[in-house]
Amino acid sequence: MISIYRKIDSECRIFKEQWTYDYFFMQYKERAVCLVYQNIVSVFKEYNLCQHYQTQNTDKYDCLVGDVRKDKILKLKNTLTTQQNTFVKYKQLNISSLRASFQVAKLIVCTGRPFMEGEFVKECLLSVAKEMCPEKADLFSTLSLSGTTITRRIEEMGDNLHQHLQNSARKLSYFSLALNESNDVHDSAQLLIFIHELNDNCEVTEELDALQSIKGTTTEEDNYEKFSQSGKDLELDWAKLASVTTDGVPSMVGSKKGVIAHINQEMDKHNHSHPKAIHCLIHQQALLCSKSLKWDSVMKIVVSCVNFIRANALNHRQFQLFLSELNVAYEDVLYHTEVLWLSQGRVLRHFYDLLPQITAFMFSKNKEVPELNDAEWKWYLAFLIDVTELLNSFNVQLQGKRKLICDIQPHVKAFEVKLGLLIKQVEENFCHLLLTQNLLAEKPLIAFPKETCVDSLEKLQKEFQFRFKELHLHEQDIQLFRNSFSIDIENVYTIYQMELAKLQNCDSPKDAFKSSSLLNFYASLPPRHPNLRNHALKMATIFGSTYVCEQTFSRMKLSEISNQI
């Protein structure tokens, strides 16, 4: 025997207005609600409403008839509507309070503030509300911003972001990773992993994949284990890994045991092609500078004088007072940090501009520094400043988030040309070495040490070519990605030649290339160019540097230091 169950929805019952007058019920959100006791009857059936009325309200409301009964019903309706609106209002306020709590938590974590500052933010909001809108002060008091709440909000946002990355990882075409391992202020090793991924529509996602704490040793195996774990958490398809960018330390790029070597071994097991291994271009440039332009004969004197002035509190105060009396452009000299190459250019420039004042101050303190009055040493100082400022400008051009590899390569090639020009100009004139040129105008007693400076620039040039050889190796791939219309078809791999022949001899793609961004252009390529589009997706994911990692570590350390304070 088959039992048939009736569904209430299928009966198509409709609430009748007469029931409101007869039984004190009204319709509210597909339910019948008693106007007196706010009880709910889920089925629009007269028998149910009548039974409820007879058991609850007969004695009290049967005597009301005509307009008196209608007035009573109207009052009860207004009361019920007001209550319902109040509930909705409070629900909306709770949602607004919750959203505001998340917004404050996001601001706190994005600015690296301590989580306990949420309470201070709430005090500020209440103070402002009491002054500007006192009637709203109670509303702000419902906002929950305790340290525990902020921590929970941030964890929830982190979980949501991780879930978003997992979902996008299932749809990606290719992805690349940037890895960097460093110690925090507590000397705990942290492995930072950023992911840059593209889907078939050339939509870019660049986010923090993982921040893995490494306990104990930080060997190649330890780093790879953490790296592998983060990939499993996101359920990444390693066949779609296009490149891995690191800072070039042995634990990352070691040929046998480095993280890159482990990745390649894993790829071989599954017959996947090896990802491109990129050594961070900014790190390469820092190594280039520190090894090729050390110039101890200049830096030792500068550092010695700066330390004499700044390491002693009395000397420092007296020097600052001395500068203020002379009304010079700078109020102090800067410390030099060996780790931060960019600091050398600023330190040297300050030192050079304050050289007469520093010389006079050192003499007043009976601290003899004969090099400060040596004409040849001044030549070296001016020349070193000119070169380091060029290198600093080059370094800044390499920095930035979401820079495509084809955006970075032109800066590298341009600087390589500049080095060649400088070598020729040092032998003839100093048109691009401004301080050296100014010093020449002063007609010093000693001629410019041409041979030494040319030799230094030539060493810098050779080191530069060695450090950035990776870009030369991938130059054809980069050029094909940057501008498929200008590359010679005979110089590319055969799989792209037929597609390039069609592309370069069609006007509409050329117009699209000129009027849109690079990624939008490749997203709009028709299906008849699958290999070119696939190549573009791979190249667009590449991290040219570990800039995002370095920036994140810097913010972490600043945040940890401020929390300790």
N, C-alpha and C positions, 0 to 999 in steps of 0.2 A: 504494500500500500504506500502510495506516494503522498506525503504530506505537503501541502502548499501553504506557505507563510505569506500573509498579507504584508505589504509594505505601505506604511502610512503615506509616504510621498506619492505613491501611485494612485491614491484615492482622490487626489486633487481637491481636497476639502478647502473651502474658502471661508474666512471669518466674515460673519454678517454683522453689519452695524447695529442691528436690532438687539443683538446679544449684549451690547454695552448698556443699553437702557434696561433690559430685562434682568441681567445677571451681574452687572458691575465688572465687566471684563473689557479690556482693550487689546488690540494687536500690537505687539512690540517684537521686531526681528523674528518674524515667522513663528511667534509663540503667543499664546493667550495669557495675559497677565491680570491677576486680580487687582482692582484699583484700591481695595481696602487693605489687604494683607500682603500684596505683592507676590502671592503664590503664582507659580507657573503651571499651566496645563498645556502639554506639548501637542495635543491633538485637537484640531478645530472640529469638535463634536458637541452638539448642543446638549446632549445628555450629560456629558462630563461637566460642562459649565453650570448646568442647572443643579446637578447634585452638589457641587461645591457651594453654590449660592444658598441652597436650602439648608445645608449643614452649618454654614458659617454666618450668613448675613440676613436670613429671613426675618427674624424678630426685630432687628434694628432698622431695616430699610424698606420693609413691605409697606410701612405707613406713608412713605414718601411717594407722591405721585405727581404727574404733570411737570410744571416748571420747577417746582421745588426739587423733584428728583433729578431733573436735568442740571440744575445749579450745583447740586451735590456732586454729581458725576463730573462736571467741569472742574470743580475744585480738586477732586481726587486725581483727575488727569494732570492738572498743573503741578500738583505735589509730586506725582510719580515722575513726570518729565523733568522737573527740577532735580530730583534725586539722581535720575539717570545721567543728566548733563553733568552733575557734580562728579559722578563716578568717572565719566569720560574725561573730564577736565583733570582730575587727579591722576588718571592713567597717563594722559598726555604730559603732565608735569613730571611724572616719574620717568617717562621716556626721555624727555628733554634733559632732566638731571643726569640720567645715565649717559646720554650722548656728550653732555658737557664734561662729565668726569673723564670720558675717554679722550676728549680733545685736550684737556689739561695734561693727562698722562702722556699723550703723544708729544706735546710741546716740551714736557720735562725730559723725556728720553731723547728727543731730537737735539736738545741743547746741552745734554750731558749734565743736567742738574741732579742733585740728590733727590731720591724719591720722597724724603720727608718734607720737601719744600711744598708739597701739595697743601699742607695745613697752612703754610704762610700765604699761599695764593688765595685760599679761602678767606683768611683774615682780611686780605687786601680787598677782595670782592665785597665782603660784608661792609667794610669801611666806606667804600665807594658808593655802595647801594644806599647806606644810611644817609649819606650826604646828598646824593643826586636823585634818588627815587626811594624814599623811606617806605613807601607802600609795598615795595618789592623785596625789602630786606628779608622777610620770612621765606621768600622763595629761594634766595641764595643760601639760606641756612640749611636747606634740605640737601645741598650738594655734598657728596661724600668724597673727600680728598685726603684721607689719612694715608700714612705710609704703606699700610697693608693693602688698602684699596688701590693705590697707584701701582703697587707691585703686581697685584692681581690683574689690573687692567692691561699692563704692559705684557704680562705673560699671555693673556688672552689674545692681544694683538699679534704677538709673536707666533702663537699657534695658528692664528688665522692666516698670517703671511706664509707660514710653512705649508698650510693646506693649499693656499693659492699657488705656491711654487710646485707642489705635487701635481695639481690639476694642469698647470701650464706645461709641466715636463712631459705629460702624455701627448701633448699636441705639437711639441717643438720639432723643427726640422734639423737644426744643429745647435750645439752649445759649446762654449769655451769656459775655461776656469782660470782664475787668478789665485795663486797660493802664496802665502807669506807666513813665516813662523818667527815670532818675536817673544820677548819676555815682558810681562807687565811690571808695575811698580813693586809687586811682591815677589818678583823673580820667578813667577810661574810661567811656564812655556805655553803659548797660545798659538794654535794654527788657525789662520783666518782664510776662508775660502769664499770667493765671490763667483757667481755664475752669470754669464751673459748668454741669453738664448734668443733665437728667432723662430717664429713659426712660418708656415707657408705663405702667409700674407705679409711677410717682412715686418711683423710687429715685434718690437724689441722689449725684452725684460732683463733688467740688470739688478740683482738683489744679492744680499748676503745669504750665501748658502748655509754656512755653518761657522761657528766659533768653537773650536774643540780645545779643551784644556788637556795638556799632556803631562802626566805625572811621571816623575823619575827622569829617565833618559829621554833624549830627543833624537834617536837614531833614525836612519832612513826608514827602517821597518815600522818604527813608532809613528812617523809622519804618514806613511802610506796606509797604515791600519786606520788611522783617523780619517784620512782622505776617502778610503773605501767605504767606511761606515757612513759618511755623509752622503755618498752616492746612493747607497742602499736606502737611506731614509727618504730620499726624494724619488726613488725608483727610476733612476736615470738609465737610459739606453746608451751604453758606452760606444755603440757603433756610430752614434751621432756626435761624438766628441771631436771637435775640429782642432782645438789647440789648448795648450796649457802654458800659462805665463808664470814665471817664478822670478825671484831676485837673484838666481844664479849661484846660490850657495851649494857646496858639495852634497849636502843631504838631499837637495832637490834635484840636481842635474848630474849626479854621479853616474858614470857610464855603466856600472854594474849593479849598484845597490841603491842608487838614488830613486826618488819618487817617480821621476819620469821613466827610468829604466823599468821599475815595477809595473807602471802603466803599460808600457810597450809590451812587456812579457804577457800581461793579461790580455792585451789586444791580439797577440799572436795565437793565444790559446783558442780564441773565438774567430780567428781569420779576419779580424778587422784591421783596417789600415792605421798606421801610427798617427797620432795627432801631431801637429806642429808644436815643437818645443821652443818657446819664445823667452829669451832673457830680457827682463824689464829694461826698456830703453833708457829710462831715467837713471836706473841703477848703473847701467853701462856708462852713462855720461859722468856720473859721480866718480866711478872708478877711473875713468879716463882723466878727469881733472886731478884727482888726488895722486895719481901715479906720474903724470906727465908734467904737472906744474907745481911741484912741491916747493922748489926754490927756498931751501932752508936758509940761505944767506940773507934773504929778505924777511921771511916769516919769523925767524928766531928773534930778530931785532924788534920787529913790530910787536910780537907777543910779549917779549921781555919788557918793553916800555909800557904796554897796556897793563900788564900784571903789576908793575911797579906802582902805577897810578891807582888802579882799582882794587888791588888786593889789600892795601892799607887804607883804613877808613879815613885817617887824617889827610893822607895824600889825596884821596879821592875828593874830600870836601874842599880842600884847598885848590885843587885843579878846577873843580866846577866853579868856584868863586872867581878864580883867575880868568876863566872863559867868559863869565858873565860881565866882568869888568871890561873886557876887551870887546864885548858885544859882537861875537862871531856867530856864524850860522849854526854851529852845533853846540849843544850844552854838555856833551860828554863824549868819551870814546867807548867803543863797543868791544865786548869780549869776543874772542874767536873760539868756535867749537869745531873740533876736528871732524866729528861725525857729520855735521851739517856743512856741506861744501859751500852752499849759497852764502853762508855767513862770512866767508873769507873776502868776497868782493866788497861787502858793505864795510867790514872792518878796515880793509885796506883803503877804501875811499875816504872814510872818516879820518883815518890816520894821515893820509896825504893832505887833505884839506886843512888839518890842524897841525901840520908839521912844524911851522914856525913857533906856534904856541907850545907844542910838546917839547921842542928843542930848548926853548927858554925856560920852561918849567923844570926839565931835567937838570939844566945847568944851575938853576936856583937851589936845587936839592943836592948839589954836588955829586950828581950821578952822571958820570961821563959816558956818552954814547957817541964815539967818533963817527960812526956810520951816518948819523943824522946830518952831518956836514960834509959827507963824502959825495962828490958830484956823480961818480960812477954808480954808487948805491942808489942815488935818486933816480938815475936812468932806469935801473932794474925795477925800482918800486913803481914808477910811472908805467912802464911797459907791462908789468904783471897786472896792474889794475885794469889797464885797457883790455887785456886778453881775458881776465876773469869776468869782467862785465859782459863781454860778448858771450862767454860760456853761460853766465847766469841768465842772460836773455834767452839763450837757446834752451836752457833747462825749463824756464817758465813756459815756453812754447810746447814742450812735451807734456806738460801737466794738464789735468782736466779729466772729468768723467765722460764716459761714453764717446771717447775719441776713436774714430775708425783708424785702422792701421794705415789707410791711404791718406789720412789727414796728417799723420805724424811723419811719414816717409819724406815728403817734400822739405820739411824743416831739416831733416838729417842731411839730405842731398845738398840743400842750400848752404848749410854750415860747412860741409866738406869743400864746396867751391870757395867759400869765404876764407878758409884756411889757406887755400892755394893763392888767393889774392893777397892775403896778409904777408905771406912769405916773399912775394915779389915786391910788395910795397915797402917792407922793412929795408930792402936793399936799395930802394929808390927814394921813397918819401913816406910820410906817415898820415896820409889823408883819412884813414879810418881808425887811427890810434890817436885820439884827441889829446889825452894828457901828455903822451910822448911828443906830439906835435907842439903843444904849448911850451913844454920844457925846452924844445929845440929853439923856439922863438926867444927864449931868455939868454941864448948864446952861452951855454955852460963852458967851463974851461976844458972839460974832457969830452971827447967825441963819443957819440952813441956806440955802445958795444954791439955792433951789428952781428958779428959772427956768433956770439953766444945766444943772442935772441933768435936768429934764424935757425940755429941748431935746435933750440927749444921748440920752435914752431914745427919744424920737420918731424921731431919726435912725437909731438902732439898729433900731427897729421897721420903718421904711421899707426899710432895707437888707436886713433879714431877709426881708421879703415879696418883694423883688426876687431875692435869692439862692435862695430856695426855691420860686420860681414853678413849676419843673418838677414838683414834687410836686402842686401845685394843678392843673396841666394833666392829670396822670395820676390825679387823685383818684378819679374815677369807676371807672376800671379797678382801682385798688387796693381800693376799697370793695367792688366786686363779688367780688374774689378773697378778701378778708378775711372777709366774711360775706354770702353770697348770700341769706340769709333776711331781713336787715334793710334791704336796699336797695329803693328804690321802683322797681317794674317800668317805670313810665313814663319814668324817667330813664336807662335803659340803652339800648344799641343794639338795634335790632329783632331781630337774629339771636339774642339771648339771651332775648327776652321770653317766648316760648312755653315754652322750657325752664324758665325761672324760675317761670312760672305752675304748672307741674307740681311743681317742687321745693318751692316755698314752701307748697304745700297738701298735702304728704305728710308724715306723722308719722315714718316710719322714717328718712328722711334727717336730719331734725331731731335725732333721738336719736343718730344716728351722729356728727353734727357736734358735739354737746355732749360726747360721750364719747371722741373720738379727736383726734389732731393734725390740723392743717389738710391736710397732704399725704396722710395716711392717709384722710381724708374724701374727698378728690378721687380718690384711687386706687380707692375703693370705689364711686364713682358708676356707676350702670348705663349701658349703651350709649345709652340714650335722651336723654342729656345730653352729646352730643359737643362742642358749641360751648363750653359752660361748662367742661368738662374741658380742652379745648384752651387756653382762656384762662388757666386756672389753671396749666397747665404752663409757659406763657410767662412769667407773672408770678413763678412760683416760682424761675425761673432768674436773675432780675435781681440784680446786685450793687448794693446801695445805696451802697457806698463802695469805695474802693481800699484799704481797711484791710489786706487780706491782702498787697497789694503793699508798702505802707509798712512793715508788720511784717517782711516778708522782707528788704527793703533794710536795715532797722535791724540785723537779725541778720547779714546779710552784712558790713556795715561793722564791727560789733563783732568778728566772726570774723577779718576781715582785719587789724584793728588788733592783736588778741591774737596773731596769727601773726607780725606784725612785731616785737612785743615779745619 
